[in-house]
Amino acid sequence: MSFLNVSPPPQEVIAMEPESLAPLILRYLQQQPADSINRYNFSLIGDQSSSYQTLTQAQRNEYGERLMEAWMYLERQGFLAPRPGQSGDWMFITRKGRAVVEDQDFETYRQAHLLPAEILDPILLQKVRPTFIVGDYDTAVFQAFKEVEVRVRKKAKLSESVFGVDLMRRAFRSADGILTDKTSPTGEQVARMEFFAGAIGMCKNPSSHRDVAINAKEASDLIHTANHLLRVVDSLPDLP
């Protein structure tokens, strides 16, 4: 039985994002003989169902492209891997792939697209994104803003006894902030200080004291904010 027989109607598939279509493909593959999973063979639709036959050639091309986009998403996430010792496009479902299907816990992995790896600070990519992907959102946010705190302290060469909102105000206050951009207008200097202090106060401090209920979209927005703050810090000149 081809995937088209068990998938949503082709028109719906064409409109789906890879993150939404991939779980359906993975569950379909798990039901197939283990030695039959092949990327090229999967791309050969060859179905004569009425829903497929009503598609134009352009739509059929789009349908096939959506399947391959979702398949490659599965490979990038480590749910599918090349079968050892075999050439061509033979694949197998990884332990990670089997576990996520058995637990029906694909939703957390679908959220990975909210934090594109290519735009993240290297430390956030290494420490924060893996935590985010497994659904531990409050910890991921805490880790992101902890990195902001660490980077500001290091750039300003301040003691570890200074932390949190106080650290941000000491580093960026208009009158004598160690990292204050004296070439910018006073209003912008104050705004930058308040931006850093407010971000730490609102995003890092609550998570360090208690469990904070937060969803994937909210967490990704906050982590992107931390990512921006890190870029600002990295753009500042090093102190002598």
Secondary structure, 3 states (H helix, E strand, C coil): CCHHHHCCCHHHHHHCCHHHHHHHHHHHHHCCCHHHCEHHHHHCCCCCCHHHHCCCHHHHHHHHHHHHHHHHHHHHCCCEEECCCCCCCEEEECHHHHHHHHCCCHHHHHHHHHCCHHHCCHHHHHHHHHHHHCCCHHHHHHHHHHHHHHHHHHHHCCCCCCCHHHHHHHHHCCCCCCCCCCCCCHHHHHHHHHHHHHHHHHHHHHHHHCCCCCCHHHHHHHHHHHHHHHHHHHHCCCCC
